[in-house]
Amino acid sequence: MSDSSPWFERWPELAAWELERFRARGLPAEIDDAAKARGQFVVRTTVPFRGGEVPVEVAYPAETPELPPTVFGPPGLLDRHQHAFGGNFCLLERPFDDWPAGSWGAADLIAERLVALLADTESGPQAVQAGEAPMPEPFTAYYDYALGPVVLMPGNLVSPPGDRGAVRLRLFDEGSFRFLVEGVDGTVGHAAVLGALPLGRTVQGRWKRIDAPPPAGDADELVSWLRRNHPGLLQPTVPKKLAGSRYVKAPDVQVVGLLFQEEGPGVGEFRDAWLFAAMLRTGESILVHHQVVSPEERARRIPELSGLAGKRAVLVGLGTLGGEIAVHLGRAGVGGLDLVDHDRFDAGNTVRHVLSVDYSGLAKTAGVGIAVRRANPFCDVRGHDIYLGQTRWEGEGSFDRLSRVIESADVVMESTGSHQIQRLAARVAAEHNVPFVSAWLTNGFWGAEVLRIVPGKTSCFVCFARAHAEGELARAIAGPDEMVVAQGCSHPTVPGAGFDASEATAVASRLAVQTVLANAPYPDADWDHVAMNFRYDLSNDSATRFITERLVPNPDCPLCQSAGSSARL
């Protein structure tokens, strides 16, 4: 049984070493006995600043020594690198990763980082900027938000004209105060964002632009500040004993948005930011975290993939591989995605599919389309319920429909697990001179292979298929054939783990992105075919986990030498 006593009781020698570090650094150290009685280790000290001594408090976490202590000073002491309300200093760029556990104590952190920060502050803003990481300090990060509630705002509504007005919100998660801003005054939010979530009832609110962020750290402080300084934004609260009465005319929730300038997205840059508060009919207040939903906010996290916004992909097959590939491509920022399948989603496949039980029965094109839009509302997702191989004529043949979808693509991806559909999709892609990427799993998901064919640059699919069948190319290992199971002759399926499939989807999605970007700036792959082995005999020295190879055009093959050929494959 593990010892549950505080760290300084389990390891008194470590606590003694921490105090010794203060002496070695020439810093006074006073233990907070009241905190220690509560199971916390807090040390008070002082540091020189602007001709005097500043009180500093160090709070050690329960995870000492692996995780760093937090160093506090009087709130408002510094304009940068100090929490506006809590007073804790920002002394490590990545606190958990940059903490030299075992070699530094809290006194070393103060002597090496805090003293330097205070000296830079005395020297002026340029000295502070020269010594800091290139990250902005948005003021909205300082507030004490409730965990769960959120206000999502389409990017086109962030900076409304004027200095006050109405804000219209829609609940997308009833009961947990999760809102999407539908409109600000007469401007409506981006349709792609509004269409990405299942919106519920409307909540009307008010907003006002203010000169500086509110000097209030939590919800109750903010509401009190609002009533003192901006009384017109809030209606009076209902006494608790009347809050449940149907005769009292008062909204069950009021929402107020405050708009002000803060630093971001870069250091020294400034932009509009929102702070939202929700007041319940009972008088309870909630500080709600605000998040912007826009292509620009997404692109900041994936700068190397910015070129995908102008690309369109076609994905044939939305099963275990295809569903996850679709979401990967949407997250990566592909501008358009055409989804081709004809089946419905089965609840049993939640063991390895990107969709969850609540999508059961939906057409896979519809379900995966919803998942992609929620991952990236700005992806133009289109579903095509095409039953390849169907003989019934419905005004347009299934082949013609597939060909029409593919003709405007930048890449065609196939993940049906059917070699005949793979051959068909490869032929149509070649006819339209479109790169082709295919992924498939072997029996039991023991292995997987990913292939790309680029007209004029690689071999054609026919040459690949021949070389693969004759054993000239790498083959992923497979489980025994008898592992195949079926839910009926029209819906065969196989056993296999989702984590094995996910490795294949990541490789296939990356290869598709590399193919359409072609080194601008995400680096291209130096291979065209890979065989991945998830299970193999570790005692066999010749066993290989990951085998890659290039597919060189065959000089004797007219298809390899002619991009965009319409010859039969």
C-alpha positions in Angstrom: 0.0 0.0 0.0 1.4 3.4 -1.0 2.2 6.1 1.6 -0.4 8.8 1.4 1.3 11.3 3.6 2.6 14.6 2.1 5.9 14.5 0.3 7.7 16.5 2.9 6.8 13.9 5.6 7.7 11.0 3.4 11.0 12.5 2.4 12.1 15.0 5.1 15.6 15.0 3.6 14.1 16.5 0.4 12.4 19.2 2.4 15.7 19.9 4.2 17.5 20.1 0.8 15.0 22.6 -0.5 15.5 24.9 2.5 19.3 24.4 2.1 19.0 25.7 -1.5 17.5 29.0 -0.1 20.5 29.4 2.2 22.9 28.6 -0.6 21.3 31.2 -2.8 21.3 33.9 -0.1 17.5 34.0 0.2 15.7 34.0 3.5 13.2 31.2 4.0 10.2 31.0 6.4 7.9 27.9 6.4 4.2 28.6 6.6 3.2 26.4 9.6 -0.5 26.8 9.0 -0.2 25.6 5.4 2.0 22.7 6.6 -0.7 21.6 9.0 -3.0 21.4 6.0 -0.6 19.1 4.2 0.9 21.9 2.0 4.6 23.0 1.9 4.8 26.8 1.5 7.9 28.9 1.9 8.1 32.7 2.2 11.1 34.7 1.1 11.9 38.1 -0.4 13.8 39.4 -3.4 15.2 42.8 -4.3 13.2 45.0 -6.7 13.3 48.7 -7.4 15.3 49.6 -4.3 13.2 47.5 -1.9 12.4 44.0 -0.9 9.4 42.2 -2.5 7.6 39.4 -0.6 7.6 36.1 -2.5 5.7 32.9 -1.7 6.6 29.5 -3.0 3.9 26.7 -3.1 5.2 23.2 -3.7 2.9 20.7 -5.5 2.0 17.3 -4.1 4.0 15.9 -7.0 7.3 17.3 -5.8 10.1 16.8 -6.9 9.0 15.8 -10.4 6.8 18.9 -11.0 7.8 22.5 -10.4 6.8 24.8 -7.6 4.7 27.9 -8.2 6.2 31.2 -7.2 3.8 34.1 -6.2 4.3 37.8 -5.8 2.0 40.7 -5.0 -0.6 40.8 -7.9 0.0 43.7 -10.2 3.7 43.8 -9.5 4.6 43.2 -13.2 2.8 44.0 -16.5 4.1 40.8 -18.1 4.9 37.3 -17.0 2.7 37.5 -13.9 -0.9 36.3 -13.5 -3.1 39.5 -13.2 -5.2 38.1 -10.3 -3.3 35.1 -8.8 0.1 36.8 -8.7 2.0 33.7 -9.8 5.0 34.4 -12.1 5.6 32.7 -15.5 9.2 31.6 -15.1 9.4 28.5 -17.3 8.4 28.5 -21.0 7.0 24.9 -20.7 6.6 24.5 -16.9 6.4 20.7 -16.8 9.0 20.0 -19.5 11.5 22.7 -18.7 11.7 22.0 -15.0 15.1 20.5 -14.2 13.8 18.1 -11.5 16.5 16.8 -9.2 19.0 19.6 -9.9 17.0 22.7 -9.1 15.0 23.6 -6.1 12.5 26.5 -5.7 15.4 28.8 -4.6 17.3 28.1 -7.8 14.2 28.9 -9.9 13.8 32.2 -8.0 17.5 33.1 -8.3 17.9 32.1 -11.9 14.6 33.2 -13.4 12.7 35.5 -11.1 15.6 37.8 -10.3 16.5 38.0 -14.0 12.8 38.9 -14.8 12.7 41.6 -12.2 16.0 43.0 -13.4 14.7 43.1 -17.0 11.5 44.8 -15.8 13.6 47.5 -14.1 15.5 48.0 -17.4 12.3 48.5 -19.4 10.0 46.8 -21.9 12.7 46.1 -24.5 14.8 44.1 -22.0 11.7 42.1 -21.0 10.8 41.3 -24.6 14.4 40.3 -25.4 14.4 37.7 -22.6 10.9 36.2 -23.2 9.6 33.4 -25.4 7.8 34.6 -28.5 4.3 34.0 -27.1 1.6 36.6 -26.5 -0.1 37.1 -23.1 -3.9 37.4 -23.7 -5.6 38.9 -20.7 -8.6 36.6 -21.1 -6.4 33.7 -20.0 -6.3 35.0 -16.5 -10.0 34.7 -15.6 -11.3 31.8 -13.5 -13.7 30.1 -15.9 -16.2 27.4 -15.0 -15.1 24.0 -16.5 -17.5 23.0 -19.2 -19.4 26.1 -20.2 -18.2 27.7 -23.4 -19.2 30.3 -26.0 -18.1 29.5 -29.5 -18.0 32.5 -31.8 -17.7 32.4 -35.6 -14.7 34.5 -36.7 -16.8 36.9 -38.7 -18.5 38.1 -35.5 -15.5 38.9 -33.4 -15.2 42.6 -34.1 -18.7 44.1 -34.6 -19.2 47.8 -35.4 -20.3 50.2 -32.6 -19.7 49.9 -28.9 -22.8 48.0 -27.7 -25.7 45.9 -28.9 -27.4 42.6 -28.9 -25.9 39.1 -29.1 -28.0 36.1 -30.1 -26.7 32.7 -28.8 -27.9 29.1 -29.4 -27.4 26.3 -26.9 -25.8 23.2 -28.4 -25.7 21.3 -25.1 -28.8 22.0 -23.0 -28.1 22.2 -19.3 -24.3 22.7 -19.5 -24.2 26.3 -20.8 -22.4 25.6 -24.0 -23.4 28.3 -26.5 -22.7 29.1 -30.2 -23.1 32.8 -31.1 -25.6 32.9 -34.0 -25.5 36.6 -34.5 -24.3 40.0 -33.2 -26.8 42.7 -33.9 -27.7 42.4 -37.6 -24.7 40.2 -38.6 -25.2 36.4 -38.8 -22.4 33.9 -38.1 -20.6 32.0 -40.8 -23.0 29.4 -42.1 -20.4 26.6 -42.0 -20.0 27.1 -38.3 -23.7 27.3 -37.5 -24.3 24.1 -39.5 -21.6 22.1 -37.7 -23.5 21.6 -34.4 -27.0 20.5 -33.3 -28.3 23.9 -32.2 -31.0 24.2 -29.5 -33.0 27.1 -28.1 -32.0 30.7 -28.5 -30.7 32.9 -25.7 -30.7 36.7 -26.1 -27.9 38.6 -24.6 -26.2 42.0 -24.5 -22.7 43.2 -25.3 -20.6 46.3 -24.7 -17.1 47.4 -25.7 -15.0 48.6 -22.8 -11.7 50.4 -22.6 -9.8 47.8 -20.5 -10.4 44.3 -19.2 -12.5 44.0 -16.0 -10.4 43.8 -12.9 -12.3 40.8 -11.6 -11.0 37.3 -11.5 -14.1 35.2 -11.0 -17.8 35.2 -11.9 -19.1 36.8 -8.7 -16.5 39.5 -8.8 -17.3 40.2 -12.4 -21.1 40.5 -11.9 -20.5 42.8 -8.9 -18.2 44.9 -11.1 -20.8 45.0 -13.9 -23.6 46.1 -11.6 -21.4 48.9 -10.3 -19.9 50.1 -13.5 -22.4 49.0 -16.3 -25.7 48.6 -14.6 -27.7 48.7 -17.8 -26.3 45.4 -19.0 -28.0 43.2 -16.3 -31.6 42.8 -15.2 -32.2 42.5 -11.4 -31.9 39.0 -10.1 -35.0 37.2 -8.7 -35.0 36.4 -4.9 -34.2 32.7 -4.5 -37.6 32.0 -2.8 -39.3 33.3 -6.0 -36.9 31.9 -8.6 -39.0 28.8 -9.3 -42.3 30.7 -9.5 -44.1 30.7 -12.9 -45.5 34.1 -12.1 -42.2 35.8 -12.0 -41.3 37.2 -15.4 -37.5 36.9 -15.6 -35.3 35.0 -18.0 -33.8 31.7 -16.8 -30.4 32.9 -17.9 -28.9 36.2 -18.9 -25.7 36.4 -21.0 -23.5 39.5 -21.1 -20.5 39.8 -23.4 -17.7 42.3 -22.9 -15.4 43.3 -25.7 -11.9 44.7 -25.3 -8.5 44.7 -26.8 -5.8 42.1 -25.7 -2.4 40.9 -27.0 -2.5 38.3 -29.7 -2.1 36.4 -31.9 1.6 37.4 -31.8 3.7 39.3 -29.3 3.1 43.0 -29.7 0.0 42.5 -31.8 -3.5 43.3 -30.5 -7.0 42.1 -31.3 -10.6 42.1 -30.0 -11.4 39.6 -27.3 -14.6 38.7 -25.6 -15.4 37.8 -22.0 -18.8 36.3 -21.3 -20.8 35.9 -18.1 -24.0 33.9 -17.6 -26.3 34.8 -14.8 -29.0 32.3 -13.8 -32.4 33.2 -12.6 -31.4 32.0 -9.1 -28.6 34.6 -9.0 -25.8 32.1 -9.6 -23.1 33.5 -11.9 -20.9 31.6 -14.3 -17.8 32.9 -16.1 -17.9 31.3 -19.6 -14.8 30.6 -21.7 -14.9 32.2 -25.1 -13.4 30.5 -28.2 -13.2 31.7 -31.8 -14.0 29.3 -34.6 -12.4 30.4 -37.8 -10.0 29.2 -40.6 -7.3 31.5 -39.2 -7.5 30.0 -35.7 -7.2 26.5 -37.2 -4.4 27.5 -39.5 -2.2 28.8 -36.7 -1.9 25.3 -35.4 -1.0 23.6 -38.7 1.0 26.3 -40.7 2.7 23.7 -42.9 -0.7 22.5 -44.2 -2.1 25.8 -45.3 -2.0 24.7 -48.9 -4.7 22.1 -48.3 -7.4 24.7 -48.1 -7.4 24.9 -51.9 -7.4 21.1 -52.4 -10.3 18.6 -52.9 -10.1 14.9 -52.1 -12.4 12.0 -53.0 -12.6 9.1 -50.6 -14.1 5.9 -51.8 -15.1 3.6 -48.9 -16.0 4.8 -45.4 -15.4 1.8 -43.2 -12.8 1.4 -40.5 -10.1 3.0 -42.6 -12.1 5.4 -44.7 -14.0 7.0 -41.8 -10.9 7.8 -39.9 -9.1 9.0 -43.0 -11.9 11.4 -43.8 -11.7 13.0 -40.3 -7.9 13.1 -40.5 -8.1 15.0 -43.8 -10.8 17.3 -42.4 -8.7 18.1 -39.4 -5.7 18.7 -41.6 -7.6 21.5 -43.4 -8.5 20.0 -46.8 -10.9 22.5 -48.5 -13.2 19.9 -50.0 -14.0 16.3 -49.4 -16.3 14.0 -51.4 -17.4 10.9 -49.6 -18.4 7.8 -51.6 -20.1 4.8 -50.0 -23.5 3.1 -50.1 -23.8 1.4 -46.7 -25.3 2.3 -43.3 -23.3 2.4 -40.1 -23.6 -0.6 -37.8 -23.3 -0.2 -34.0 -21.1 -3.2 -33.7 -18.4 -1.5 -35.6 -17.8 1.1 -32.9 -15.0 -1.2 -31.8 -12.9 0.4 -34.5 -14.8 3.1 -36.4 -14.5 6.8 -36.0 -18.3 7.0 -35.5 -20.0 6.3 -32.2 -23.2 4.4 -31.3 -25.4 7.4 -31.8 -24.6 7.3 -35.5 -26.1 3.8 -35.9 -28.3 3.4 -38.9 -27.2 6.5 -40.6 -25.7 6.3 -44.1 -22.0 6.3 -43.7 -21.7 9.3 -46.0 -24.0 11.3 -43.7 -22.5 10.1 -40.4 -18.8 10.6 -41.5 -19.8 13.9 -43.1 -21.1 15.1 -39.7 -17.9 14.0 -38.0 -15.8 15.9 -40.5 -17.8 19.1 -40.3 -17.5 19.0 -36.5 -13.8 18.6 -36.8 -13.5 21.3 -39.4 -16.7 23.4 -40.2 -14.9 25.0 -43.1 -14.4 21.8 -45.1 -16.9 21.5 -47.9 -18.0 17.9 -47.4 -20.3 16.2 -49.9 -21.7 12.7 -49.5 -22.4 10.5 -52.5 -24.4 7.4 -51.9 -23.1 5.4 -54.9 -23.7 1.6 -55.0 -20.8 0.5 -57.2 -21.8 -2.6 -59.2 -25.5 -1.9 -59.1 -27.3 -3.0 -62.3 -30.5 -1.0 -61.8 -30.6 2.1 -63.9 -31.6 5.3 -62.0 -31.1 7.9 -64.7 -27.4 7.9 -64.3 -25.1 4.9 -63.9 -23.0 4.4 -60.8 -19.8 4.5 -62.8 -20.8 7.8 -64.4 -21.6 9.3 -61.0 -18.2 8.2 -59.6 -16.4 9.6 -62.7 -18.1 12.9 -62.3 -17.1 13.2 -58.7 -13.5 12.3 -59.4 -12.9 14.6 -62.4 -12.5 17.7 -60.1 -10.4 16.0 -57.4 -6.8 16.7 -56.5 -6.4 13.2 -55.1 -8.5 10.1 -55.0 -8.3 7.8 -52.0 -9.7 4.3 -51.8 -10.1 2.2 -48.6 -12.9 -0.3 -49.4 -10.8 -3.5 -48.9 -12.0 -4.7 -52.2 -9.3 -5.2 -54.8 -11.8 -4.9 -57.6 -13.1 -1.5 -56.4 -9.5 -0.5 -55.9 -8.8 -1.4 -59.5 -11.9 0.5 -60.7 -11.1 3.7 -58.6 -7.5 3.6 -59.9 -8.7 3.4 -63.5 -11.1 6.4 -63.1 -8.4 8.4 -61.3 -5.9 7.6 -64.2 -8.5 8.7 -66.8 -8.7 12.1 -65.1 -5.0 12.4 -64.5 -5.5 12.5 -60.7 -3.1 11.0 -58.1 -4.5 7.8 -56.4 -3.8 6.6 -52.9 -5.1 3.3 -51.6 -5.0 1.7 -48.1 -6.0 -1.8 -47.1 -5.6 -4.2 -44.1 -4.7 -7.8 -44.3 -6.6 -10.7 -42.6 -7.1 -10.1 -38.9 -5.4 -6.6 -39.2 -2.1 -8.4 -38.9 -0.7 -5.9 -41.4 -1.6 -3.1 -43.8 -0.4 -1.6 -47.1 -0.6 1.9 -48.5 0.0 2.7 -52.1 0.1 5.8 -54.3 0.0 6.1 -58.0 0.9 9.5 -59.5 0.4 9.8 -63.3 3.7 10.4 -65.1 5.8 10.0 -61.9 5.2 6.5 -60.7 4.3 3.2 -62.3 0.7 2.8 -63.3 -1.7 0.7 -61.2 -1.6 -2.2 -63.7 2.2 -2.5 -63.3 1.9 -2.3 -59.6 -0.8 -5.0 -59.4 1.2 -7.3 -61.6 4.4 -6.9 -59.6 2.6 -7.2 -56.3 0.8 -10.4 -57.4 4.1 -12.0 -58.6 5.9 -11.2 -55.3 8.2 -8.6 -56.7 7.0 -6.0 -54.2 6.7 -6.1 -50.4 3.7 -7.8 -48.9 2.3 -7.2 -45.4 1.8 -10.4 -43.3 -1.8 -11.6 -42.9 -3.7 -13.8 -40.5 -5.2 -17.1 -41.5 -8.1 -17.0 -44.0 -10.4 -18.8 -41.6 -10.4 -15.7 -39.4 -12.9 -14.1 -41.8 -16.4 -13.8 -40.2 -19.6 -12.5 -41.6 -22.9 -10.9 -40.5 -24.5 -12.2 -43.6 -23.4 -12.8 -47.2 -24.1 -9.2 -48.2 -22.2 -7.6 -45.3 -19.0 -9.5 -44.7 -16.6 -8.2 -42.1 -13.4 -9.3 -40.4 -12.0 -9.2 -36.9 -9.3 -6.7 -36.1 -8.2 -4.0 -33.6 -8.9 -0.3 -34.1 -5.4 0.7 -33.0 -3.9 -1.4 -35.8 -6.3 0.3 -38.3 -5.4 3.7 -36.9 -1.8 3.3 -37.7 -2.7 2.6 -41.3 -5.0 5.5 -41.6 -2.4 7.9 -40.3 0.1 6.7 -42.9 -2.4 6.9 -45.7 -3.7 10.3 -44.7 -0.1 11.7 -44.5 0.7 10.2 -47.9 -2.3 11.9 -49.5 -1.4 15.2 -48.0 2.2 14.9 -49.1 1.0 14.0 -52.6 -1.2 17.1 -53.1 1.2 19.5 -51.4 4.4 18.2 -53.0 6.9 19.8 -50.7 5.1 23.1 -50.2 6.1 23.2 -47.4 5.2 19.8 -45.8 7.9 17.4 -47.0 7.0 14.7 -49.5 7.5 11.0 -48.9 10.4 9.3 -50.5 8.3 6.1 -51.2 5.1 5.1 -53.0 4.3 1.8 -51.4 4.6 0.6 -47.8 4.0 -2.8 -46.2 3.4 -2.5 -42.4 3.6 -5.6 -40.2 1.8 -5.3 -36.9 2.4 -8.9 -35.8 5.6 -10.9 -36.6 7.9 -13.3 -34.9 10.4 -11.2 -32.9 12.8 -14.1 -32.8 13.1 -13.9 -36.6 15.9 -11.5 -37.4 14.7 -11.0 -40.9 11.3 -9.8 -39.9 10.7 -6.2 -40.8 8.2 -3.8 -39.2 8.0 -1.2 -42.0 9.0 -1.8 -45.6 8.9 1.1 -48.1 9.7 1.2 -51.8 9.4 3.4 -54.8 7.3 2.6 -57.8 9.3 3.5 -60.9 7.5 3.9 -64.3 7.9 0.9 -66.6 9.6 2.1 -69.8 7.8 -0.6 -71.8 4.3 0.2 -70.4 2.3 2.8 -72.4 0.2 3.6 -69.3 3.2 4.4 -67.2 4.5 6.7 -69.9 1.2 8.5 -70.6 -0.5 10.5 -67.9 -4.2 10.7 -68.1 -4.6 7.6 -70.3 -8.1 6.3 -70.7 -7.0 2.7 -71.5 -8.7 -0.1 -69.6 -6.8 -1.2 -66.4 
